[in-house]
Amino acid sequence: MTNTTSQQYVQIKQLLIDLENELMSLAVWSETPPSPEAFLSQQPFAYDTMTLVEWIQYIFIPKMSELIEMEGPLPSRCGISPMAEEYFKQSGLDISRLMGLLASIDQELGGLAEN
């Protein structure tokens, strides 16, 4: 693993921690996971079986954390921020910090393809 890759793992891990904290502070973090069947979705972001927040909480953060822990290959693209912007558009929540975090994740993962 190169030093650049190591730095990206550290950066993305911190962004995931910040993302989790921000979802909690917005009071959208769930204590109850979706049904086991919801995890079987084959659709992007499991949009047919989960809310976007559930997908972030129960699929995205754990899978990304596992890849980082194993020093495995990370996705070269993410594109989660446009989905989140649409999802939260009518929520009435102050999502500026959340959107900044998601945009940073998108940028970091997109940056992996350049190395």
Biopython code that builds the backbone (N, CA, C, O; Angstrom):
import numpy as np
from Bio.PDB.StructureBuilder import StructureBuilder

atoms = [
    (1, "MET", "N", (0.841, -1.168, 0.000)),
    (1, "MET", "CA", (0.000, 0.000, 0.000)),
    (1, "MET", "C", (0.891, 1.238, 0.000)),
    (1, "MET", "O", (1.831, 1.349, 0.788)),
    (2, "THR", "N", (0.580, 2.148, -0.886)),
    (2, "THR", "CA", (1.366, 3.373, -0.959)),
    (2, "THR", "C", (0.972, 4.322, 0.166)),
    (2, "THR", "O", (-0.090, 4.175, 0.770)),
    (3, "ASN", "N", (1.822, 5.278, 0.437)),
    (3, "ASN", "CA", (1.539, 6.274, 1.464)),
    (3, "ASN", "C", (0.295, 7.077, 1.094)),
    (3, "ASN", "O", (-0.508, 7.417, 1.964)),
    (4, "THR", "N", (0.133, 7.381, -0.207)),
    (4, "THR", "CA", (-1.051, 8.116, -0.665)),
    (4, "THR", "C", (-2.311, 7.320, -0.380)),
    (4, "THR", "O", (-3.297, 7.873, 0.108)),
    (5, "THR", "N", (-2.290, 6.022, -0.680)),
    (5, "THR", "CA", (-3.445, 5.171, -0.419)),
    (5, "THR", "C", (-3.736, 5.124, 1.068)),
    (5, "THR", "O", (-4.895, 5.205, 1.473)),
    (6, "SER", "N", (-2.713, 4.995, 1.882)),
    (6, "SER", "CA", (-2.872, 4.967, 3.333)),
    (6, "SER", "C", (-3.527, 6.254, 3.829)),
    (6, "SER", "O", (-4.417, 6.212, 4.678)),
    (7, "GLN", "N", (-3.094, 7.382, 3.306)),
    (7, "GLN", "CA", (-3.680, 8.669, 3.691)),
    (7, "GLN", "C", (-5.150, 8.744, 3.281)),
    (7, "GLN", "O", (-5.971, 9.294, 4.015)),
    (8, "GLN", "N", (-5.482, 8.197, 2.119)),
    (8, "GLN", "CA", (-6.873, 8.208, 1.661)),
    (8, "GLN", "C", (-7.741, 7.335, 2.561)),
    (8, "GLN", "O", (-8.873, 7.704, 2.876)),
    (9, "TYR", "N", (-7.220, 6.177, 2.979)),
    (9, "TYR", "CA", (-7.970, 5.329, 3.915)),
    (9, "TYR", "C", (-8.262, 6.093, 5.204)),
    (9, "TYR", "O", (-9.385, 6.071, 5.706)),
    (10, "VAL", "N", (-7.246, 6.768, 5.734)),
    (10, "VAL", "CA", (-7.408, 7.527, 6.976)),
    (10, "VAL", "C", (-8.438, 8.636, 6.772)),
    (10, "VAL", "O", (-9.314, 8.838, 7.613)),
    (11, "GLN", "N", (-8.331, 9.345, 5.668)),
    (11, "GLN", "CA", (-9.252, 10.449, 5.378)),
    (11, "GLN", "C", (-10.689, 9.939, 5.243)),
    (11, "GLN", "O", (-11.610, 10.520, 5.816)),
    (12, "ILE", "N", (-10.878, 8.868, 4.495)),
    (12, "ILE", "CA", (-12.228, 8.353, 4.290)),
    (12, "ILE", "C", (-12.790, 7.801, 5.595)),
    (12, "ILE", "O", (-13.970, 7.997, 5.886)),
    (13, "LYS", "N", (-11.972, 7.121, 6.381)),
    (13, "LYS", "CA", (-12.435, 6.607, 7.671)),
    (13, "LYS", "C", (-12.917, 7.748, 8.550)),
    (13, "LYS", "O", (-13.960, 7.630, 9.193)),
    (14, "GLN", "N", (-12.176, 8.853, 8.590)),
    (14, "GLN", "CA", (-12.595, 10.004, 9.391)),
    (14, "GLN", "C", (-13.893, 10.600, 8.856)),
    (14, "GLN", "O", (-14.765, 10.996, 9.629)),
    (15, "LEU", "N", (-14.019, 10.662, 7.539)),
    (15, "LEU", "CA", (-15.268, 11.162, 6.942)),
    (15, "LEU", "C", (-16.445, 10.271, 7.313)),
    (15, "LEU", "O", (-17.543, 10.772, 7.555)),
    (16, "LEU", "N", (-16.235, 8.965, 7.362)),
    (16, "LEU", "CA", (-17.315, 8.038, 7.751)),
    (16, "LEU", "C", (-17.724, 8.255, 9.202)),
    (16, "LEU", "O", (-18.911, 8.224, 9.527)),
    (17, "ILE", "N", (-16.748, 8.474, 10.068)),
    (17, "ILE", "CA", (-17.051, 8.753, 11.477)),
    (17, "ILE", "C", (-17.832, 10.056, 11.588)),
    (17, "ILE", "O", (-18.828, 10.129, 12.308)),
    (18, "ASP", "N", (-17.379, 11.083, 10.874)),
    (18, "ASP", "CA", (-18.078, 12.367, 10.885)),
    (18, "ASP", "C", (-19.489, 12.238, 10.314)),
    (18, "ASP", "O", (-20.427, 12.861, 10.811)),
    (19, "LEU", "N", (-19.630, 11.431, 9.273)),
    (19, "LEU", "CA", (-20.939, 11.192, 8.659)),
    (19, "LEU", "C", (-21.887, 10.555, 9.665)),
    (19, "LEU", "O", (-23.026, 10.995, 9.816)),
    (20, "GLU", "N", (-21.417, 9.523, 10.349)),
    (20, "GLU", "CA", (-22.240, 8.858, 11.367)),
    (20, "GLU", "C", (-22.666, 9.858, 12.441)),
    (20, "GLU", "O", (-23.835, 9.902, 12.824)),
    (21, "ASN", "N", (-21.725, 10.652, 12.922)),
    (21, "ASN", "CA", (-22.037, 11.644, 13.951)),
    (21, "ASN", "C", (-23.043, 12.681, 13.462)),
    (21, "ASN", "O", (-23.930, 13.094, 14.208)),
    (22, "GLU", "N", (-22.902, 13.098, 12.214)),
    (22, "GLU", "CA", (-23.824, 14.093, 11.669)),
    (22, "GLU", "C", (-25.232, 13.524, 11.516)),
    (22, "GLU", "O", (-26.213, 14.214, 11.795)),
    (23, "LEU", "N", (-25.337, 12.279, 11.077)),
    (23, "LEU", "CA", (-26.660, 11.651, 10.968)),
    (23, "LEU", "C", (-27.316, 11.535, 12.342)),
    (23, "LEU", "O", (-28.528, 11.702, 12.473)),
    (24, "MET", "N", (-26.518, 11.253, 13.352)),
    (24, "MET", "CA", (-27.045, 11.205, 14.724)),
    (24, "MET", "C", (-27.495, 12.591, 15.171)),
    (24, "MET", "O", (-28.562, 12.738, 15.766)),
    (25, "SER", "N", (-26.683, 13.606, 14.884)),
    (25, "SER", "CA", (-27.043, 14.952, 15.323)),
    (25, "SER", "C", (-28.291, 15.470, 14.606)),
    (25, "SER", "O", (-29.021, 16.296, 15.152)),
    (26, "LEU", "N", (-28.534, 14.994, 13.401)),
    (26, "LEU", "CA", (-29.757, 15.362, 12.673)),
    (26, "LEU", "C", (-30.963, 14.541, 13.126)),
    (26, "LEU", "O", (-32.086, 14.773, 12.677)),
    (27, "ALA", "N", (-30.718, 13.575, 14.025)),
    (27, "ALA", "CA", (-31.765, 12.694, 14.569)),
    (27, "ALA", "C", (-32.425, 11.836, 13.483)),
    (27, "ALA", "O", (-33.623, 11.557, 13.539)),
    (28, "VAL", "N", (-31.625, 11.425, 12.499)),
    (28, "VAL", "CA", (-32.154, 10.520, 11.469)),
    (28, "VAL", "C", (-31.517, 9.127, 11.575)),
    (28, "VAL", "O", (-31.881, 8.216, 10.831)),
    (29, "TRP", "N", (-30.571, 8.971, 12.500)),
    (29, "TRP", "CA", (-29.908, 7.690, 12.750)),
    (29, "TRP", "C", (-30.918, 6.757, 13.396)),
    (29, "TRP", "O", (-31.626, 7.156, 14.321)),
    (30, "SER", "N", (-30.993, 5.531, 12.925)),
    (30, "SER", "CA", (-31.994, 4.583, 13.409)),
    (30, "SER", "C", (-31.378, 3.578, 14.376)),
    (30, "SER", "O", (-30.253, 3.118, 14.180)),
    (31, "GLU", "N", (-32.117, 3.253, 15.399)),
    (31, "GLU", "CA", (-31.688, 2.209, 16.341)),
    (31, "GLU", "C", (-32.182, 0.836, 15.903)),
    (31, "GLU", "O", (-31.735, -0.185, 16.427)),
    (32, "THR", "N", (-33.103, 0.811, 14.945)),
    (32, "THR", "CA", (-33.692, -0.448, 14.490)),
    (32, "THR", "C", (-33.305, -0.701, 13.040)),
    (32, "THR", "O", (-33.669, 0.079, 12.160)),
    (33, "PRO", "N", (-32.569, -1.785, 12.777)),
    (33, "PRO", "CA", (-32.180, -2.066, 11.392)),
    (33, "PRO", "C", (-33.378, -2.483, 10.541)),
    (33, "PRO", "O", (-34.391, -2.945, 11.068)),
    (34, "PRO", "N", (-33.260, -2.319, 9.239)),
    (34, "PRO", "CA", (-34.303, -2.804, 8.333)),
    (34, "PRO", "C", (-34.414, -4.331, 8.430)),
    (34, "PRO", "O", (-33.551, -4.994, 9.005)),
    (35, "SER", "N", (-35.474, -4.861, 7.867)),
    (35, "SER", "CA", (-35.668, -6.315, 7.872)),
    (35, "SER", "C", (-34.535, -7.002, 7.106)),
    (35, "SER", "O", (-33.924, -6.388, 6.232)),
    (36, "PRO", "N", (-34.251, -8.259, 7.421)),
    (36, "PRO", "CA", (-33.208, -8.983, 6.678)),
    (36, "PRO", "C", (-33.466, -9.002, 5.169)),
    (36, "PRO", "O", (-32.523, -8.987, 4.377)),
    (37, "GLU", "N", (-34.724, -9.034, 4.776)),
    (37, "GLU", "CA", (-35.070, -9.047, 3.353)),
    (37, "GLU", "C", (-34.649, -7.753, 2.662)),
    (37, "GLU", "O", (-34.321, -7.759, 1.475)),
    (38, "ALA", "N", (-34.656, -6.645, 3.401)),
    (38, "ALA", "CA", (-34.298, -5.356, 2.813)),
    (38, "ALA", "C", (-32.847, -5.348, 2.325)),
    (38, "ALA", "O", (-32.502, -4.614, 1.399)),
    (39, "PHE", "N", (-32.014, -6.159, 2.944)),
    (39, "PHE", "CA", (-30.600, -6.215, 2.569)),
    (39, "PHE", "C", (-30.369, -7.003, 1.283)),
    (39, "PHE", "O", (-29.258, -7.007, 0.753)),
    (40, "LEU", "N", (-31.388, -7.658, 0.785)),
    (40, "LEU", "CA", (-31.257, -8.468, -0.422)),
    (40, "LEU", "C", (-31.479, -7.670, -1.701)),
    (40, "LEU", "O", (-31.372, -8.221, -2.797)),
    (41, "SER", "N", (-31.781, -6.403, -1.579)),
    (41, "SER", "CA", (-32.039, -5.556, -2.742)),
    (41, "SER", "C", (-30.872, -5.596, -3.716)),
    (41, "SER", "O", (-29.710, -5.630, -3.312)),
    (42, "GLN", "N", (-31.192, -5.592, -4.986)),
    (42, "GLN", "CA", (-30.183, -5.519, -6.043)),
    (42, "GLN", "C", (-30.136, -4.137, -6.677)),
    (42, "GLN", "O", (-29.371, -3.910, -7.615)),
    (43, "GLN", "N", (-30.949, -3.209, -6.172)),
    (43, "GLN", "CA", (-31.036, -1.868, -6.735)),
    (43, "GLN", "C", (-29.952, -0.951, -6.149)),
    (43, "GLN", "O", (-29.521, -1.145, -5.013)),
    (44, "PRO", "N", (-29.516, 0.042, -6.927)),
    (44, "PRO", "CA", (-28.556, 1.009, -6.383)),
    (44, "PRO", "C", (-29.119, 1.664, -5.119)),
    (44, "PRO", "O", (-30.293, 2.032, -5.074)),
    (45, "PHE", "N", (-28.290, 1.804, -4.114)),
    (45, "PHE", "CA", (-28.672, 2.413, -2.842)),
    (45, "PHE", "C", (-29.839, 1.669, -2.169)),
    (45, "PHE", "O", (-30.459, 2.204, -1.249)),
    (46, "ALA", "N", (-30.141, 0.450, -2.618)),
    (46, "ALA", "CA", (-31.260, -0.350, -2.088)),
    (46, "ALA", "C", (-32.534, 0.493, -1.999)),
    (46, "ALA", "O", (-33.324, 0.359, -1.064)),
    (47, "TYR", "N", (-32.712, 1.364, -2.995)),
    (47, "TYR", "CA", (-33.825, 2.319, -2.939)),
    (47, "TYR", "C", (-35.195, 1.672, -2.904)),
    (47, "TYR", "O", (-36.172, 2.309, -2.511)),
    (48, "ASP", "N", (-35.281, 0.410, -3.313)),
    (48, "ASP", "CA", (-36.575, -0.258, -3.309)),
    (48, "ASP", "C", (-36.925, -0.877, -1.956)),
    (48, "ASP", "O", (-38.070, -1.276, -1.742)),
    (49, "THR", "N", (-35.958, -0.963, -1.043)),
    (49, "THR", "CA", (-36.220, -1.618, 0.245)),
    (49, "THR", "C", (-35.803, -0.811, 1.468)),
    (49, "THR", "O", (-36.185, -1.153, 2.587)),
    (50, "MET", "N", (-35.031, 0.249, 1.277)),
    (50, "MET", "CA", (-34.544, 1.055, 2.401)),
    (50, "MET", "C", (-34.621, 2.535, 2.064)),
    (50, "MET", "O", (-34.645, 2.930, 0.898)),
    (51, "THR", "N", (-34.658, 3.341, 3.121)),
    (51, "THR", "CA", (-34.483, 4.773, 2.907)),
    (51, "THR", "C", (-32.999, 5.012, 2.641)),
    (51, "THR", "O", (-32.173, 4.143, 2.917)),
    (52, "LEU", "N", (-32.664, 6.156, 2.119)),
    (52, "LEU", "CA", (-31.255, 6.467, 1.868)),
    (52, "LEU", "C", (-30.456, 6.458, 3.170)),
    (52, "LEU", "O", (-29.322, 5.981, 3.203)),
    (53, "VAL", "N", (-31.043, 6.981, 4.231)),
    (53, "VAL", "CA", (-30.336, 7.007, 5.517)),
    (53, "VAL", "C", (-30.085, 5.584, 6.016)),
    (53, "VAL", "O", (-29.004, 5.289, 6.526)),
    (54, "GLU", "N", (-31.072, 4.703, 5.873)),
    (54, "GLU", "CA", (-30.858, 3.300, 6.264)),
    (54, "GLU", "C", (-29.725, 2.688, 5.451)),
    (54, "GLU", "O", (-28.872, 1.988, 5.996)),
    (55, "TRP", "N", (-29.716, 2.950, 4.146)),
    (55, "TRP", "CA", (-28.651, 2.415, 3.292)),
    (55, "TRP", "C", (-27.287, 2.924, 3.742)),
    (55, "TRP", "O", (-26.333, 2.153, 3.841)),
    (56, "ILE", "N", (-27.196, 4.221, 4.014)),
    (56, "ILE", "CA", (-25.928, 4.789, 4.485)),
    (56, "ILE", "C", (-25.513, 4.117, 5.801)),
    (56, "ILE", "O", (-24.363, 3.713, 5.969)),
    (57, "GLN", "N", (-26.459, 4.009, 6.715)),
    (57, "GLN", "CA", (-26.158, 3.500, 8.049)),
    (57, "GLN", "C", (-25.853, 2.004, 8.063)),
    (57, "GLN", "O", (-24.913, 1.568, 8.727)),
    (58, "TYR", "N", (-26.633, 1.230, 7.345)),
    (58, "TYR", "CA", (-26.535, -0.225, 7.474)),
    (58, "TYR", "C", (-25.771, -0.923, 6.354)),
    (58, "TYR", "O", (-25.408, -2.092, 6.487)),
    (59, "ILE", "N", (-25.526, -0.221, 5.259)),
    (59, "ILE", "CA", (-24.770, -0.842, 4.164)),
    (59, "ILE", "C", (-23.501, -0.048, 3.857)),
    (59, "ILE", "O", (-22.400, -0.598, 3.911)),
    (60, "PHE", "N", (-23.643, 1.224, 3.539)),
    (60, "PHE", "CA", (-22.500, 2.012, 3.078)),
    (60, "PHE", "C", (-21.403, 2.132, 4.138)),
    (60, "PHE", "O", (-20.259, 1.755, 3.886)),
    (61, "ILE", "N", (-21.739, 2.648, 5.309)),
    (61, "ILE", "CA", (-20.715, 2.850, 6.337)),
    (61, "ILE", "C", (-20.064, 1.524, 6.742)),
    (61, "ILE", "O", (-18.836, 1.453, 6.800)),
    (62, "PRO", "N", (-20.852, 0.456, 7.028)),
    (62, "PRO", "CA", (-20.189, -0.809, 7.403)),
    (62, "PRO", "C", (-19.312, -1.396, 6.299)),
    (62, "PRO", "O", (-18.219, -1.887, 6.582)),
    (63, "LYS", "N", (-19.770, -1.355, 5.044)),
    (63, "LYS", "CA", (-18.966, -1.924, 3.954)),
    (63, "LYS", "C", (-17.695, -1.120, 3.713)),
    (63, "LYS", "O", (-16.623, -1.691, 3.513)),
    (64, "MET", "N", (-17.816, 0.192, 3.734)),
    (64, "MET", "CA", (-16.636, 1.023, 3.534)),
    (64, "MET", "C", (-15.652, 0.833, 4.687)),
    (64, "MET", "O", (-14.442, 0.763, 4.468)),
    (65, "SER", "N", (-16.165, 0.751, 5.904)),
    (65, "SER", "CA", (-15.300, 0.529, 7.068)),
    (65, "SER", "C", (-14.579, -0.808, 6.971)),
    (65, "SER", "O", (-13.401, -0.916, 7.309)),
    (66, "GLU", "N", (-15.293, -1.817, 6.511)),
    (66, "GLU", "CA", (-14.683, -3.142, 6.342)),
    (66, "GLU", "C", (-13.584, -3.109, 5.280)),
    (66, "GLU", "O", (-12.509, -3.673, 5.482)),
    (67, "LEU", "N", (-13.847, -2.457, 4.162)),
    (67, "LEU", "CA", (-12.827, -2.345, 3.111)),
    (67, "LEU", "C", (-11.588, -1.618, 3.618)),
    (67, "LEU", "O", (-10.462, -2.011, 3.312)),
    (68, "ILE", "N", (-11.796, -0.570, 4.384)),
    (68, "ILE", "CA", (-10.669, 0.180, 4.930)),
    (68, "ILE", "C", (-9.892, -0.686, 5.915)),
    (68, "ILE", "O", (-8.662, -0.724, 5.886)),
    (69, "GLU", "N", (-10.616, -1.375, 6.783)),
    (69, "GLU", "CA", (-9.975, -2.248, 7.775)),
    (69, "GLU", "C", (-9.120, -3.324, 7.100)),
    (69, "GLU", "O", (-8.021, -3.637, 7.557)),
    (70, "MET", "N", (-9.641, -3.879, 6.012)),
    (70, "MET", "CA", (-8.937, -4.948, 5.292)),
    (70, "MET", "C", (-7.942, -4.384, 4.279)),
    (70, "MET", "O", (-7.232, -5.137, 3.612)),
    (71, "GLU", "N", (-7.895, -3.047, 4.166)),
    (71, "GLU", "CA", (-7.061, -2.385, 3.163)),
    (71, "GLU", "C", (-7.380, -2.895, 1.762)),
    (71, "GLU", "O", (-6.499, -3.072, 0.919)),
    (72, "GLY", "N", (-8.679, -3.126, 1.547)),
    (72, "GLY", "CA", (-9.141, -3.599, 0.251)),
    (72, "GLY", "C", (-9.350, -2.456, -0.720)),
    (72, "GLY", "O", (-9.280, -1.285, -0.346)),
    (73, "PRO", "N", (-9.606, -2.802, -1.963)),
    (73, "PRO", "CA", (-9.851, -1.758, -2.963)),
    (73, "PRO", "C", (-11.171, -1.037, -2.698)),
    (73, "PRO", "O", (-12.208, -1.662, -2.476)),
    (74, "LEU", "N", (-11.106, 0.267, -2.725)),
    (74, "LEU", "CA", (-12.299, 1.076, -2.505)),
    (74, "LEU", "C", (-12.936, 1.408, -3.847)),
    (74, "LEU", "O", (-12.260, 1.391, -4.876)),
    (75, "PRO", "N", (-14.236, 1.712, -3.845)),
    (75, "PRO", "CA", (-14.875, 2.105, -5.105)),
    (75, "PRO", "C", (-14.174, 3.325, -5.699)),
    (75, "PRO", "O", (-13.682, 4.183, -4.967)),
    (76, "SER", "N", (-14.133, 3.395, -7.009)),
    (76, "SER", "CA", (-13.482, 4.539, -7.655)),
    (76, "SER", "C", (-14.456, 5.686, -7.893)),
    (76, "SER", "O", (-14.056, 6.776, -8.302)),
    (77, "ARG", "N", (-15.720, 5.436, -7.636)),
    (77, "ARG", "CA", (-16.756, 6.474, -7.738)),
    (77, "ARG", "C", (-17.807, 6.181, -6.690)),
    (77, "ARG", "O", (-17.991, 5.034, -6.284)),
    (78, "CYS", "N", (-18.497, 7.226, -6.254)),
    (78, "CYS", "CA", (-19.547, 7.018, -5.259)),
    (78, "CYS", "C", (-20.856, 7.677, -5.700)),
    (78, "CYS", "O", (-21.845, 6.982, -5.931)),
    (79, "GLY", "N", (-20.873, 8.976, -5.817)),
    (79, "GLY", "CA", (-22.073, 9.677, -6.278)),
    (79, "GLY", "C", (-23.208, 9.693, -5.280)),
    (79, "GLY", "O", (-24.375, 9.725, -5.669)),
    (80, "ILE", "N", (-22.884, 9.672, -4.000)),
    (80, "ILE", "CA", (-23.931, 9.652, -2.984)),
    (80, "ILE", "C", (-24.510, 11.037, -2.698)),
    (80, "ILE", "O", (-25.674, 11.147, -2.313)),
    (81, "SER", "N", (-23.718, 12.093, -2.880)),
    (81, "SER", "CA", (-24.214, 13.424, -2.517)),
    (81, "SER", "C", (-25.420, 13.874, -3.349)),
    (81, "SER", "O", (-26.330, 14.475, -2.779)),
    (82, "PRO", "N", (-25.483, 13.621, -4.656)),
    (82, "PRO", "CA", (-26.696, 14.021, -5.384)),
    (82, "PRO", "C", (-27.952, 13.283, -4.892)),
    (82, "PRO", "O", (-29.037, 13.860, -4.822)),
    (83, "MET", "N", (-27.783, 12.007, -4.558)),
    (83, "MET", "CA", (-28.919, 11.244, -4.017)),
    (83, "MET", "C", (-29.383, 11.834, -2.690)),
    (83, "MET", "O", (-30.582, 11.976, -2.450)),
    (84, "ALA", "N", (-28.430, 12.176, -1.834)),
    (84, "ALA", "CA", (-28.771, 12.731, -0.522)),
    (84, "ALA", "C", (-29.424, 14.100, -0.655)),
    (84, "ALA", "O", (-30.368, 14.417, 0.067)),
    (85, "GLU", "N", (-28.919, 14.906, -1.578)),
    (85, "GLU", "CA", (-29.512, 16.229, -1.773)),
    (85, "GLU", "C", (-30.992, 16.098, -2.154)),
    (85, "GLU", "O", (-31.844, 16.815, -1.630)),
    (86, "GLU", "N", (-31.272, 15.195, -3.050)),
    (86, "GLU", "CA", (-32.665, 14.962, -3.463)),
    (86, "GLU", "C", (-33.486, 14.397, -2.302)),
    (86, "GLU", "O", (-34.616, 14.823, -2.064)),
    (87, "TYR", "N", (-32.914, 13.451, -1.598)),
    (87, "TYR", "CA", (-33.619, 12.789, -0.488)),
    (87, "TYR", "C", (-34.008, 13.785, 0.607)),
    (87, "TYR", "O", (-35.128, 13.749, 1.115)),
    (88, "PHE", "N", (-33.088, 14.662, 0.962)),
    (88, "PHE", "CA", (-33.318, 15.593, 2.068)),
    (88, "PHE", "C", (-33.935, 16.925, 1.645)),
    (88, "PHE", "O", (-34.170, 17.789, 2.490)),
    (89, "LYS", "N", (-34.201, 17.104, 0.355)),
    (89, "LYS", "CA", (-34.668, 18.377, -0.180)),
    (89, "LYS", "C", (-35.862, 18.935, 0.598)),
    (89, "LYS", "O", (-35.893, 20.128, 0.901)),
    (90, "GLN", "N", (-36.817, 18.113, 0.918)),
    (90, "GLN", "CA", (-38.038, 18.561, 1.586)),
    (90, "GLN", "C", (-38.030, 18.305, 3.088)),
    (90, "GLN", "O", (-39.069, 18.436, 3.736)),
    (91, "SER", "N", (-36.891, 17.946, 3.651)),
    (91, "SER", "CA", (-36.847, 17.530, 5.061)),
    (91, "SER", "C", (-36.951, 18.677, 6.057)),
    (91, "SER", "O", (-37.383, 18.475, 7.191)),
    (92, "GLY", "N", (-36.559, 19.881, 5.644)),
    (92, "GLY", "CA", (-36.551, 20.997, 6.576)),
    (92, "GLY", "C", (-35.353, 20.983, 7.519)),
    (92, "GLY", "O", (-35.245, 21.846, 8.391)),
    (93, "LEU", "N", (-34.457, 20.019, 7.356)),
    (93, "LEU", "CA", (-33.263, 19.926, 8.191)),
    (93, "LEU", "C", (-32.135, 20.775, 7.611)),
    (93, "LEU", "O", (-32.078, 21.011, 6.404)),
    (94, "ASP", "N", (-31.249, 21.224, 8.480)),
    (94, "ASP", "CA", (-30.047, 21.922, 8.018)),
    (94, "ASP", "C", (-29.035, 20.847, 7.622)),
    (94, "ASP", "O", (-28.354, 20.278, 8.475)),
    (95, "ILE", "N", (-28.947, 20.581, 6.345)),
    (95, "ILE", "CA", (-28.099, 19.487, 5.862)),
    (95, "ILE", "C", (-26.789, 19.984, 5.270)),
    (95, "ILE", "O", (-26.100, 19.232, 4.580)),
    (96, "SER", "N", (-26.438, 21.234, 5.526)),
    (96, "SER", "CA", (-25.232, 21.772, 4.899)),
    (96, "SER", "C", (-23.988, 20.977, 5.295)),
    (96, "SER", "O", (-23.171, 20.657, 4.431)),
    (97, "ARG", "N", (-23.825, 20.654, 6.569)),
    (97, "ARG", "CA", (-22.654, 19.867, 7.001)),
    (97, "ARG", "C", (-22.722, 18.466, 6.407)),
    (97, "ARG", "O", (-21.713, 17.948, 5.928)),
    (98, "LEU", "N", (-23.892, 17.851, 6.433)),
    (98, "LEU", "CA", (-24.065, 16.508, 5.867)),
    (98, "LEU", "C", (-23.678, 16.498, 4.396)),
    (98, "LEU", "O", (-22.957, 15.605, 3.950)),
    (99, "MET", "N", (-24.150, 17.484, 3.641)),
    (99, "MET", "CA", (-23.847, 17.530, 2.220)),
    (99, "MET", "C", (-22.353, 17.752, 1.981)),
    (99, "MET", "O", (-21.786, 17.204, 1.036)),
    (100, "GLY", "N", (-21.727, 18.542, 2.825)),
    (100, "GLY", "CA", (-20.288, 18.738, 2.712)),
    (100, "GLY", "C", (-19.524, 17.437, 2.943)),
    (100, "GLY", "O", (-18.570, 17.135, 2.226)),
    (101, "LEU", "N", (-19.944, 16.677, 3.935)),
    (101, "LEU", "CA", (-19.300, 15.391, 4.215)),
    (101, "LEU", "C", (-19.477, 14.420, 3.055)),
    (101, "LEU", "O", (-18.526, 13.756, 2.641)),
    (102, "LEU", "N", (-20.698, 14.341, 2.533)),
    (102, "LEU", "CA", (-20.963, 13.410, 1.425)),
    (102, "LEU", "C", (-20.212, 13.832, 0.165)),
    (102, "LEU", "O", (-19.704, 12.985, -0.571)),
    (103, "ALA", "N", (-20.141, 15.134, -0.081)),
    (103, "ALA", "CA", (-19.379, 15.618, -1.243)),
    (103, "ALA", "C", (-17.896, 15.280, -1.076)),
    (103, "ALA", "O", (-17.225, 14.926, -2.045)),
    (104, "SER", "N", (-17.391, 15.389, 0.149)),
    (104, "SER", "CA", (-15.989, 15.036, 0.403)),
    (104, "SER", "C", (-15.741, 13.554, 0.184)),
    (104, "SER", "O", (-14.703, 13.169, -0.354)),
    (105, "ILE", "N", (-16.690, 12.718, 0.599)),
    (105, "ILE", "CA", (-16.566, 11.277, 0.362)),
    (105, "ILE", "C", (-16.557, 10.998, -1.133)),
    (105, "ILE", "O", (-15.721, 10.241, -1.626)),
    (106, "ASP", "N", (-17.495, 11.615, -1.854)),
    (106, "ASP", "CA", (-17.525, 11.446, -3.310)),
    (106, "ASP", "C", (-16.198, 11.864, -3.936)),
    (106, "ASP", "O", (-15.665, 11.174, -4.804)),
    (107, "GLN", "N", (-15.676, 12.996, -3.487)),
    (107, "GLN", "CA", (-14.423, 13.522, -4.043)),
    (107, "GLN", "C", (-13.255, 12.595, -3.698)),
    (107, "GLN", "O", (-12.435, 12.298, -4.567)),
    (108, "GLU", "N", (-13.165, 12.139, -2.463)),
    (108, "GLU", "CA", (-12.072, 11.255, -2.055)),
    (108, "GLU", "C", (-12.102, 9.955, -2.859)),
    (108, "GLU", "O", (-11.066, 9.491, -3.335)),
    (109, "LEU", "N", (-13.283, 9.375, -3.008)),
    (109, "LEU", "CA", (-13.373, 8.106, -3.748)),
    (109, "LEU", "C", (-13.103, 8.331, -5.217)),
    (109, "LEU", "O", (-12.474, 7.490, -5.860)),
    (110, "GLY", "N", (-13.560, 9.443, -5.766)),
    (110, "GLY", "CA", (-13.247, 9.767, -7.148)),
    (110, "GLY", "C", (-11.760, 9.985, -7.342)),
    (110, "GLY", "O", (-11.206, 9.675, -8.397)),
    (111, "GLY", "N", (-11.114, 10.527, -6.304)),
    (111, "GLY", "CA", (-9.681, 10.762, -6.357)),
    (111, "GLY", "C", (-8.864, 9.482, -6.373)),
    (111, "GLY", "O", (-7.718, 9.478, -6.821)),
    (112, "LEU", "N", (-9.453, 8.388, -5.884)),
    (112, "LEU", "CA", (-8.730, 7.120, -5.869)),
    (112, "LEU", "C", (-8.465, 6.644, -7.283)),
    (112, "LEU", "O", (-7.444, 6.007, -7.542)),
    (113, "ALA", "N", (-9.369, 6.943, -8.197)),
    (113, "ALA", "CA", (-9.212, 6.492, -9.579)),
    (113, "ALA", "C", (-8.056, 7.195, -10.273)),
    (113, "ALA", "O", (-7.505, 6.688, -11.250)),
    (114, "GLU", "N", (-7.693, 8.366, -9.760)),
    (114, "GLU", "CA", (-6.635, 9.156, -10.394)),
    (114, "GLU", "C", (-5.232, 8.663, -10.024)),
    (114, "GLU", "O", (-4.259, 9.002, -10.696)),
    (115, "ASN", "N", (-5.130, 7.872, -8.970)),
    (115, "ASN", "CA", (-3.807, 7.421, -8.494)),
    (115, "ASN", "C", (-3.409, 6.092, -9.088)),
    (115, "ASN", "O", (-2.330, 5.580, -8.789)),
]
sb = StructureBuilder()
sb.init_structure("model")
sb.init_model(0)
sb.init_chain("A")
sb.init_seg("    ")
for serial, (resi, resn, name, xyz) in enumerate(atoms, 1):
    if name == "N":
        sb.init_residue(resn, " ", resi, " ")
    sb.init_atom(name, np.array(xyz, "f"), 0.0, 1.0, " ", f" {name:<3s}", serial, name[0])
structure = sb.get_structure()
